[in-house]
């Protein structure tokens, strides 16, 4: 035990000697970069970040986003230009923001079929990709028309790209590029949704987890 502690102490001393504290200090001094979506929302009087964690075939994430906007406008007297909402799709909710080419080519429905509410819906997800892609596309277009920013997690997309590449024989990078290109119009990729949530809260956006 003493020997292990001595080795650990030497290792820590080596890290300190390597200048890591200085590196961390230098990194901390760099300005935090924000994406356009956040800059557009941060000055709004009513602002929220919706963290969409899982695919919901019944459209719950879209419905809750719409209900939030409606309540702020109709029940609380907010004006449209006072409201800023970011809809952040990550993990399995990425399926909501992927377009028809991706749904068809890579069988997105198979990846989320386990989230179906009943066997018939699971079968539909796997066999009717155009239907489900269109549903997501219409919902995204509606949110964009209402002024909401729709985000997609690049980390989640990267994980899916690896899975799809293993089945298709393509490289993960090639598939990843297709997934990014195949997002519904207006969807904005961000490096990591968890980081987007932190940046949003840093700018005082209310955080709401959905799913």
C-alpha positions in Angstrom: 0.0 0.0 0.0 2.8 2.4 0.9 4.6 1.7 -2.4 1.3 2.3 -4.3 0.9 5.7 -2.6 4.5 6.6 -3.3 4.0 5.8 -7.0 0.8 7.8 -7.1 2.6 10.7 -5.5 5.4 10.6 -8.0 2.9 10.5 -10.9 1.1 13.5 -9.5 4.3 15.3 -9.1 5.2 14.5 -12.7 1.9 15.9 -13.9 2.5 19.1 -12.0 6.0 19.3 -13.4 4.6 18.9 -16.9 2.8 22.2 -16.5 -0.8 21.0 -16.5 -2.0 23.7 -14.0 -0.6 26.4 -16.4 -2.4 24.7 -19.3 -5.7 24.6 -17.4 -5.2 28.3 -16.5 -4.6 29.2 -20.1 -7.6 27.3 -21.3 -9.8 29.0 -18.6 -8.7 32.4 -19.9 -10.0 31.7 -23.4 -13.5 33.2 -24.2 -16.4 30.9 -24.2 -17.7 30.7 -27.8 -21.5 30.7 -28.3 -23.4 29.5 -31.3 -25.8 31.7 -33.3 -28.8 30.0 -31.8 -27.8 31.0 -28.3 -26.9 34.6 -29.2 -30.4 34.9 -30.8 -32.2 33.7 -27.7 -30.1 35.0 -24.8 -31.4 38.6 -24.9 -35.1 37.5 -24.9 -37.2 38.2 -21.8 -38.7 34.7 -21.9 -36.1 32.1 -22.8 -35.8 28.3 -22.4 -33.7 25.4 -23.4 -35.7 22.2 -24.0 -33.5 19.1 -23.5 -35.2 16.4 -25.6 -33.7 13.1 -24.4 -35.6 10.4 -26.3 -37.6 9.7 -29.4 -41.4 9.8 -28.7 -43.6 8.4 -31.5 -46.6 10.3 -30.1 -44.8 13.6 -30.7 -44.7 14.6 -27.0 -41.6 16.8 -27.4 -43.1 18.9 -30.2 -46.4 19.2 -28.3 -44.7 20.4 -25.1 -42.7 22.9 -27.1 -45.8 24.2 -28.7 -47.7 24.3 -25.4 -44.9 26.3 -23.8 -45.0 28.9 -26.5 -48.8 29.1 -26.4 -48.9 29.5 -22.7 -46.3 32.3 -22.7 -48.1 34.1 -25.4 -51.7 33.6 -24.4 -51.7 33.1 -20.7 -48.8 35.2 -19.6 -49.0 38.1 -22.1 -45.6 37.6 -23.8 -45.1 39.0 -27.2 -43.6 36.8 -29.9 -40.4 38.8 -30.1 -39.9 38.4 -26.4 -39.8 34.6 -26.5 -36.8 32.5 -27.3 -36.9 28.7 -27.2 -34.3 26.1 -28.2 -35.4 22.6 -28.9 -32.3 20.3 -28.3 -32.5 16.8 -29.9 -30.0 14.3 -28.5 -29.7 10.6 -27.9 -32.6 8.7 -29.5 -34.5 12.0 -30.1 -32.1 12.5 -33.1 -34.7 10.5 -35.0 -37.1 13.4 -34.8 -34.8 15.7 -36.8 -33.4 13.3 -39.4 -34.9 13.6 -42.9 -36.4 11.0 -45.3 -33.2 10.0 -47.0 -31.6 9.0 -43.8 -34.7 7.3 -42.4 -34.9 5.2 -45.6 -31.2 4.4 -46.2 -30.2 3.5 -42.7 -33.5 2.2 -41.3 -33.8 4.7 -38.5 -37.1 3.2 -37.5 -35.3 0.0 -36.5 -33.2 1.9 -34.1 -36.2 3.5 -32.3 -38.7 0.7 -32.7 -38.2 -0.3 -29.1 -39.7 3.0 -28.0 -43.0 2.2 -29.8 -46.2 2.0 -27.7 -47.5 -1.1 -29.3 -46.4 -3.8 -31.9 -48.2 -2.1 -34.7 -46.4 1.1 -34.2 -43.1 -0.7 -34.0 -43.8 -2.3 -37.3 -44.8 1.1 -38.8 -41.5 2.7 -37.6 -39.6 0.0 -39.4 -41.7 -0.3 -42.5 -42.9 3.2 -43.2 -39.8 5.5 -42.9 -41.3 8.2 -45.2 -44.3 8.6 -42.9 -42.2 9.1 -39.8 -39.6 11.3 -41.4 -42.5 13.5 -42.8 -44.0 13.8 -39.3 -40.7 15.0 -37.9 -40.2 17.3 -40.8 -43.6 19.0 -40.4 -43.1 19.5 -36.7 -39.6 21.0 -37.2 -40.9 23.3 -39.9 -43.8 24.4 -37.5 -41.3 25.2 -34.7 -39.0 27.0 -37.0 -41.9 29.1 -38.3 -42.8 30.0 -34.7 -39.2 31.3 -34.2 -37.8 28.3 -32.2 -34.3 27.1 -32.8 -34.0 23.4 -33.4 -30.7 21.8 -32.5 -29.1 18.3 -33.1 -26.4 16.8 -31.0 -23.3 15.9 -33.1 -22.1 13.5 -30.5 -25.3 11.5 -30.8 -25.2 11.7 -34.5 -21.6 10.4 -34.4 -22.6 7.4 -32.3 -25.4 6.5 -34.7 -23.0 6.9 -37.6 -20.8 4.3 -36.1 -23.7 1.9 -35.7 -25.0 2.5 -39.2 -21.5 2.2 -40.7 -21.0 -1.2 -39.1 -24.1 -2.4 -40.9 -23.5 -0.7 -44.3 -19.8 -1.2 -44.7 -19.1 2.5 -45.1 -16.7 4.5 -42.9 -18.2 6.2 -39.9 -17.0 9.6 -41.2 -18.9 9.0 -44.5 -22.1 8.1 -42.7 -21.7 10.9 -40.3 -21.5 13.4 -43.2 -24.7 11.9 -44.6 -26.6 12.2 -41.4 -25.6 15.9 -40.9 -26.5 16.6 -44.5 -29.8 14.7 -44.0 -31.1 16.8 -41.1 -34.4 18.5 -41.7 -34.1 22.0 -43.1 -33.3 24.6 -40.4 -31.9 22.1 -37.9 -28.6 23.3 -36.4 -26.0 20.8 -35.3 -24.2 21.6 -32.1 -21.0 19.8 -30.8 -22.7 18.2 -27.7 -26.2 18.7 -26.3 -25.0 18.5 -22.7 -22.5 21.3 -23.4 -25.3 23.3 -25.2 -27.4 22.9 -22.0 -24.6 24.3 -19.9 -24.0 27.2 -22.2 -27.7 27.9 -22.2 -28.0 28.0 -18.4 -24.9 30.2 -18.3 -26.9 32.7 -20.2 -29.9 32.3 -17.9 -32.1 30.2 -20.2 -34.6 28.1 -18.2 -33.7 24.4 -18.5 -36.5 21.9 -19.2 -35.8 18.2 -19.6 -38.3 16.3 -21.8 -38.3 12.5 -22.1 
